[in-house]
Amino acid sequence: MKKFYLFIIALAVSFTVKAQWVNDPVNNTFIANTSADAGEIYLSTDPVSGDTYMQWCQFASNGWVPKIQRLNAAGEPQWDASGLQPAIQHTLASWSQGVAMVATTDNAVVSCFSTEAENSVAVKINADGTFAWGEAGITLFNGAGGSRTELLAGDDGGVWALATNNTNSYLCYINADGTTNPTITISDDTHICTFGQLVPANDGNVFLVYEKEQWAYTYFYEKDIRVVGYAKDGTQISDDIELMSPVTIPGAYIHYVVPDGLGGGYVYIWHAGGIGGSFNTYVFHFNQNGASTIMDLNGIPVHSLDPDNFYISASATVDPASHDLIVFYEQTDEYSQTQCKLYMNRITSYGDRVWGEGILVLDNGITPCGGLNIDAFEYGGGFAVTYYKGLGSGSQATVEAQGFDMNGNSLWNTQMSSSTYNKTGGNNNTGFHGGQNIVAWVKSDTGGLYGQNIGQLGEMGEITPPTPPAPCNAPTDFQGEAYYNAQTASSAAVLSWTAPDPLPLHYNLYVEGVKEIIEIDAEYTSYYQELEPGDYIFKLTAVYDDCESDFALTPNGDDYVLIEVVLSVPENDYEEIVNIVEIYNLNGQVLNVDNINDLSNGVYIVKGVTASGKTIIRKVCR
């Protein structure tokens, strides 16, 4: 399906006053006190309330612990200046065991982490700082869990939780009240099932994308990537299919997943393409049924293979209008890996690389850069990239942002932080909500979590939310059938649908094999087209002032109608029409009459029901 929008487009820092977003790249917004060694920064915005939660980890008496701060949309911290600690009653390891955090749809946040005993624990904190599931939280998967966790917000205040041990992965849905649904175990007799990522499916379900691995030899694994869907009650809703065929690569390189906005998702991973190959980033896609749409199980590389350079460290987002993947990645030289060039490319769900060898964003020479993130504008029309531009040795860097339209044309260039102190960057940005995207980092010399917002026009500080586009609803109940007139030996297809609300300017009908788009007036909800015998695929959209809708769905949920236009029908199939359903003129327009005798002289198409109850279509003369 598609929807095209047509518009262009160590020492603690202590503050007692509320901060708010500033428009000053020299002095960015203070968010929370942290130790200088803090890291693993995750951000998540509740799109309903506009609150943003920020989680980081730092050393404490009970191990490497997560801490969380809550900001309102104006950038004002709402909790204690040192944040809240969800793991206060647990002993954690002195190294990262893998943590996850996500805002829920009921204006709360869930943090999930692994304890030193390798139990996976989830803690929910309400907006007022109280613990919804108790301060100790809940232990998941009957104690199985492991050293890695993932979370995905559900549609009802609950969350999907995933954990991995040394062999298997475990998945369950946690309801908003803290009760848990049955645990799903993903296992294989000969492989490790690991490195799972979650992406939302339709109807509150989830897709799990995970790797099957087995040891090849020193430092190398043979791995493939698979996808399978589940419902909240633990029922498997799709086949477990292979997205990436097995390849022998270093085990440290794992995949990432982003939803495509249509119930499926894009998967990307960088690896060497086999032992001795050059590193590149490879893209895969699966649809709302969990089926791969890119036929090459090796994936689509974001750049042509190049033995002299690597194309790695990718970040990706999906445009909500075209549903294409926009991927932002680094080119570095194979020999010393000191070069830094940043590129972006656009890839469709069928694997078309729209921008060829990519569009160059930054050439930083042999000075390192990193912290790549890319986020689409929330209503389509463009996207922004953010990155840390290195200034020399160490981790001194400025924070830069650039905006682009969907053709890759530059819209603006903003320096978000010009301060050159050492920064520990975040694992993600919030993405655009209410017109703003948020970036955060730790001042790694002295401590302190800082951040900055950026708007779709490249502005910082006070940001005016963009006006949502008018509804871009598609027609519904799209249906069709073949027609043959024995008297004139003519074949045709008759299509019908239910109009959306509001009415569009007109409809676009796409016919496979026909280059021209058939434009149909908005007042009509049916169409008649004479065609040569054969198989035809029809797709229908609604066109508004500034957008073209997704393809209309049939009652079965397909986004197309397949009609076999026949050469003839057996003579004994002929039956008289006893009840007229609709009458069309030869342009396919439905007429507001239900009796042939009310028509002027001419030729018409009649859809009706025979005495046996069969619905048929005939051409009649008046």
Residue, then its C-alpha position, 0 to 999 in steps of 0.5 A: m500500500k502507499k500514501f504519498y503526501l504532495f506538499i514540499i516540504a565523577l562530579a555531580v552537577s546540581f541545579t535547583v531551578k527548572a530548565q527548559w529548551v534553549n536556543d543556544p548551541v553553547n549552553n545546551t539544556f541540563i536534564a539530570n545529574t549523572s556520574a562522569d562514567a554514565g552511558e547507555i542513554y535511551l530516549s522515548t516520548d509518549p506521543v499522547s502526553g508529549d512527555t519524554y523519558m530518558q534513561w541512562c546507566q551509571f555505577a552505584s553500590n548495587g552495580w551498573v544501574p539504570k536511572i530515569q528522568r522525565l521531561n515535559a514537552a517544554g524540556e522541563p525535568q519533572w523528577d529529582a535532579s538525579g533521576l529515579q532509580p528503578a533497580i534500587q532493590h536489585t543487585l546488578a552486575s558491574w558491567s552492562q547486562g543490557v537494559a531497555m526502556v519505553a514510554t507507554t500509552d498510559n503516560a508511564v514508563v517501563s524499564c527492563f533489565s537483567t539482574e546479577a542472577e540473570n533474572s529479567v525484571a520490569v519496573k513501571i513508573n507512573a508520571d508522578g514518580t510512583f511505582a505502578w508494579g511496586e518498587a521491586g517490579i516483576t520478574l519475567f519468564n519464570g526466572a529464565g531471562g538472561s543478559r539482554t532485554e528489549l521492550l515495545a509499547g503495546d496499544d493499551g498501556g502494556v508492553w512486549a518484553l523480550a529477553t535472551n540467555n545463552t541459548n534461547s529467547y523469551l517473549c511475553y506481553i505484560n498487561a498495563d496492570g502488571t499481569t503477564n501473558p504466557t511466555i513464548t520460548i524461541s528455541d532450536d536444537t542446533h542453534i542459538c536463538t538470540f539478538g531479537q528485535l521487536v516491531p509492532a504488527n497489526d491488531g496489537n500483535v508483534f513481529l519478532v526478528y531474531e538470529k539463529e547462530q551456531w559456532a563456525y570457528t574462532y571469532f566467527y558465527e554462522k547466522d541467519i535472520r528470521v521473522v515470526g509473528y505472535a499475538k498477546d496470548g502467545t499464539q503464533i500468527s505467521d510462519d517463521i521465515e528466513l529473511m537473511s540466508p546463513v552467512t559466516i560473519p563475526g558474531a558481534y554484528i547484530h541487526y536492527v529493525v524499524p516498523d514500515g508503518l503498514g504492519g511490517g518492517y525493515v531489517y538492516i545489518w552491516h557485516a562483511g558479506g562472508i569471510g574476507g568480504s568488505f563490510n556493507t549494510y544490507v537491507f531486508h523487508f517483510n510485510q504485514n503478513g510476515a512475508s519477505t518482499i525482497m527476494d534476494l536473501n542476501g539483502i540489498p546493500v546500501h552501496s555497491l560493494d567496494p573492497d577499499n571502503f566499509y559502509i557501516s554504523a547505519s541508522a534508519t527511519v521510515d517515511p510515513a508517507s511513502h513507507d520507504l526506508i531512509v538509511f544514514y551510514e558511514q563510509t570509512d576506509e578498509y585499511s585504517q578505518t580513520q576516514c569519515k564520510l556520511y551518506m544517506n540512501r532511500i530504499t523501497s520495500y521491494g529493494d530498489r535503491v532510489w539514490g543509487e550510490g547514496i547522497l553525501v552528507l558530510d566529508n570529515g576527512i580522517t577525523p572521526c565522527g559518529g553517533l548517527n541517527i535519522d528521524a522522519f518528520e512525523y507527517g512525511g515530507g522530509f527527515a533530519v539526520t543528527y551526528y557527532k562531528g569529531l574535532g580531533s583525537g578523543s571524544q571531543a565533538t560538536v552535535e550537528a543536524q541537517g534537514f532534507d526533503m524526500n528527494g534528498n534536497s537540503l532544507w537546513n543545517t543547524q549546529m545543535s551543540s558547539s561546545t567541544y567537551n567530550k560527549t558520550g552520545g545516546n543510543n537513539n533520538t526520540g523521533f519527531h513528536g509535536g514537531q520536535n526531535i530530542v538528542a541527549w548526551v552525557k558530559s563525560d569529563t565531569g558528568g551531567l546529562y544534557g540535551q537539545n530539541i530540534g524542529q522540522l525547520g531546523e529551529m531550537g528552543e520554542i517550537t510550534p507544532p506542525t499542523p496535521p494534514a487533512p485526513c487521507n483516507a482510502p476507499t474501502d470494500f474494493q471489489g470487482e468482477a468480469y463481464y462478457n457480452a455474447q451479443t457484441a463479443s466484448s469483455a470487460a471488468v466492473l469495479s465498485w467501492t465505498a467512498p471515504d469520508p471526506l470525499p476526495l478530489h477524485y480517484n486514481l485507478y491503476v491497472e497493471g500493464v497500463k501506463e496511464i492512470i485512470e482518473i475517476d470523478a469523486e461522485y462515482t463509486s464504480y467503474y466499467q472498463e472494456l478490456e481484451p481477455g486476460d488477467y488484470i490487477f486493479k488498484l485504487t486510491a483517493v486523491y486529496d488536496d495534498c496527498e494520495s491515500d493508501f491503496a483501497l482494501t478488499p473485504n479480504g484485506d488485499d490492496y488489489v483486485l485480480i480479475e480474469v477477463v474471459l473470452s466467452v461464457p458457456e451458453n447454458d450459463y445464461e439467466e434472466i435478471v429478475n432484480i436490478v442492483e445497479i445500472y452503469n453508463l458506458n463510462g462506468q458511472v453508476l446511474n441513480v435509477d433502478n428501472i431500465n424503463d426510466l432510461s433514455n435510449g442507449v446502451y447500458i451495463v446492468k448488474g443484477v440478480t437472477a432467479s437462482g440468486k446469481t449476481i451477473i452483469r450484462k450490457v443491454c440496449r434501451 
